[in-house]
Every structure is written in structure tokens, then in C-alpha cells.
Amino acid sequence: MASMLALTCRVILVAFSLSCALARKPPVAKGKCSAVTSELTHSALQAVQTRRHVSRAKEEMTEEEQEADHEETGTSSLVESKVNASFEAWKEKFHASLGLGDMCGHFTWDFGMVCRGPDGRANNDGMCRPPNYWDEGMDPSKPVHTGLTPCEAQRCLGKPAGGLGNEPSMIQVPGWKRCSPPSNQAEYEQAMAYSWKPPGENRTCVPICVNRKRKRIYRKVMCWNLWGAMYTRGLRDGSAHCKKPKRNCNYNDHKRDSFYRSIGLGRNCRESFNTTVYDTCASDPGTNTNCEIQKNGKTWNVLNTCWDGAWDKVCKAHKCFVLKSLKDQKCVATCKSYGGDHYGPYDGCGDAWAAGGCPADGKSWNDPDPCAASSEPPSAAETAAALAVAPGKRDETLGTRTPPPTPAPEPEAEPEPEPEPQTPAPE
């Protein structure tokens, strides 16, 4: 009886001490079981604390292992999120630089196509009835099957391939899987200039705008993008016509800010390099090395990349300065073309402009049309570029039309059984 009582007491005390330990309250016990209670409570508290320390240690060890793994593979989720956030911020600035109106304020992406006549020339027939045909670059049996070329898109002739069958609105047909834009700055700029193809594709993925007219919706390829692409390309190869913004670069020249971000020279048009190079450049701007900086293993000229601080100091010291392209050494800018009358008067600059091959007035540039060499039907060079396949593996589900489901045949009605002849009852 005494042993049973002692055992019962121990069981009660163990349960009581554990509940107190978990509640982090000092247990209160009296009688013969008080010593056992104190010992068990201390052990329970130690166990709880130990479990917490072990859990924290495991969490810390897991983070360290993840960090080490991320350092080895370069796929840290934190880094990826920062890269994505930076790219999205750049895209917002880039879209703002395009001056998109209501029609293209919320554009999408799809493969492009164009309506061609029997001679292969592109036209703007929204219905594209025979003998015209839609050319989306996938039917070699057609006389011309290049698909939509960049200059045809530039001239507003492009339509979304996903709208084939819904002419003239070009609303996407059911079952069509359109392409997605690239996720890095360089390829995104190519896509906005109608020159980017998804992996394994010969078709270009282009931006699609929505036009609303008389309460109807019409979808078409965004046009007139090549001029902006020329400016960005000029900044990259040192042939841009630099111009002082009306307010400031960050407010008026989003293309330039996007370019600076993409190569790591600055953000919001603020330099991320030592600007003492401006003073060195102003002392002798004709010597390229005086105006050069190094960034990420590449050399950039602060005048050819149109930094306003460099231009301001140079033009205040040399108002007849002539900037030549790093690409072909042709005159691309003067202090007059950059800042107008801000650095004038320009009396006596005519000889310097003539010697540098600049316009006689120092500012009138006759830039070539980006589509001056284009032709209809597309030239041999345009055809070769259009039919070239991008490297990589093609996603077979992109840009394909799912055939409508075949309706299940209706079950044939079973013939009703003929009624059995009635045998007359015997009289």
C-alpha cells in the first residue's frame, strides 16, 4: 500500500512539474514530494532550454550551409531578388523613356506576323483576304516566308500571330501560347527593337499594343521603336549625338539613365565613378585618354557617353570643341549641338567645325533612316536575318495553335422493339 502511494505521488509530481516548466512558472509543492518536484522541475527546464538551443543551432547551421552553397553556386535567393528588383526598376525607367501613350501603356508580347500580297510585299490589310496571305515565318510554301521584319514592324504593319482567325481585331484565339520577353537588359532592348528571338526560334517576339476605336479593340505590334534603339546603340559604341536636357538627365533622358544603369556607370544619372576625370578631360578633350574611365573591365569616354558634367566643363573651356565618333571618327556633336546658345556666341567656330567634318551650322545632323536599306519584298540580307534560328532549345508549345476538340459522336438511338403480334384468345 505504501509503495503504491509513493508511485502515485511520483506520477502526479512529474506531471505537475512538466506543466509548470512549460508555463515558465516556479512550481509550488509541499510535503514528502517537494524534493522530487524541485529536481524534476530543474531537469524539465534544462530539457526545454536544451531543445531551444539545439533548434537555434540547427537553424543557424542551416543558414550557414545555405550561404556557403549559394556562394559556390551563385544562386542566392537574396541576390536573385535584388537582380529582379533592379531589372524591374530599369524596365520602368526604360518604358518611361519610350513615351508610350494610352494605346501602348500596358502592352503585352507575342510573335509577330504581317499580311503580304502575292508578290511578297507587306501591306496593312487587316483582313488579309486572298490572294493576300499572313506570313508568320512558319510556312516555307509561301512565296515569302520571312515573318515580320524589323522595318515592317517599324512602319506599323505588324500584327500579333496569336490573333490569326480573329481578323481584324486580332484578339488572341483560345489555346494560343504567346512568347514571353527576355529577363535581362541587353536582350530586352533588342526585343523592343524587333530583333530578339526566343531560344530555338526563327520568329521574333515583339511588343503588342491595344488600340480602341469606336468601342472596338484592335491589337497590333508597337511601332516606331527603332529611333530609340539607335540612340541607345550610339551611347554604347560612342556615336551618339549628345544633347543637354531641358531640365536634367534623370527627368528628361530616361534612355541615357537606363544605359548608365546597364553598364554600372550610375543611377538616376548620378555618377558612380570619380568625377575628377572631368577636369582632366577639360584640359585637353581632344586626347581620348584624358576623358576615359574604367568600369567592369571596359573603357568608356565620358564625352561620348554624354555625361553632362563633362560636357559643361569642356564647353566652358573650349566652345568650338568637336566630338568625333569612336566608331568611325565622324563628327557627332559640338558644344552648339549639345547646349544650344548656352556656351555661345560661336563666332570663329566655323573653321573648327569644317575641319572636323561637322555641319556648317554646327548642329544640323542628317541621320540616316534606320530602314533606308530595307525593301519590299524583304532583301536577301533581311531574309537571312529573319530565317536565322536563335541558339538554344525551342519550346514546342510556344506559338502553336491547339486544334479545337473533336466533339464526341452522339450515341445512336437504339431501334424500338417491334410489338409482338397478339394471339386472339380462343372462343
Secondary structure as GFF3:
##gff-version 3
##sequence-region A 1 427
A	DSSP	alpha_helix	2	22	.	.	.	ID=ss1
A	DSSP	three_ten_helix	31	33	.	.	.	ID=ss2
A	DSSP	alpha_helix	34	73	.	.	.	ID=ss3
A	DSSP	alpha_helix	77	97	.	.	.	ID=ss4
A	DSSP	beta_strand	108	116	.	.	.	ID=ss5
A	DSSP	beta_strand	122	123	.	.	.	ID=ss6
A	DSSP	beta_strand	133	135	.	.	.	ID=ss7
A	DSSP	alpha_helix	150	154	.	.	.	ID=ss8
A	DSSP	beta_strand	159	160	.	.	.	ID=ss9
A	DSSP	three_ten_helix	161	163	.	.	.	ID=ss10
A	DSSP	alpha_helix	185	192	.	.	.	ID=ss11
A	DSSP	beta_strand	205	213	.	.	.	ID=ss12
A	DSSP	beta_strand	216	221	.	.	.	ID=ss13
A	DSSP	alpha_helix	226	237	.	.	.	ID=ss14
A	DSSP	alpha_helix	249	252	.	.	.	ID=ss15
A	DSSP	alpha_helix	254	263	.	.	.	ID=ss16
A	DSSP	beta_strand	266	267	.	.	.	ID=ss17
A	DSSP	beta_strand	270	271	.	.	.	ID=ss18
A	DSSP	alpha_helix	277	283	.	.	.	ID=ss19
A	DSSP	three_ten_helix	288	291	.	.	.	ID=ss20
A	DSSP	beta_strand	292	295	.	.	.	ID=ss21
A	DSSP	beta_strand	298	301	.	.	.	ID=ss22
A	DSSP	alpha_helix	308	317	.	.	.	ID=ss23
A	DSSP	beta_strand	322	324	.	.	.	ID=ss24
A	DSSP	beta_strand	331	334	.	.	.	ID=ss25
A	DSSP	alpha_helix	335	339	.	.	.	ID=ss26
A	DSSP	three_ten_helix	340	343	.	.	.	ID=ss27
A	DSSP	alpha_helix	350	355	.	.	.	ID=ss28
A	DSSP	alpha_helix	380	387	.	.	.	ID=ss29
###
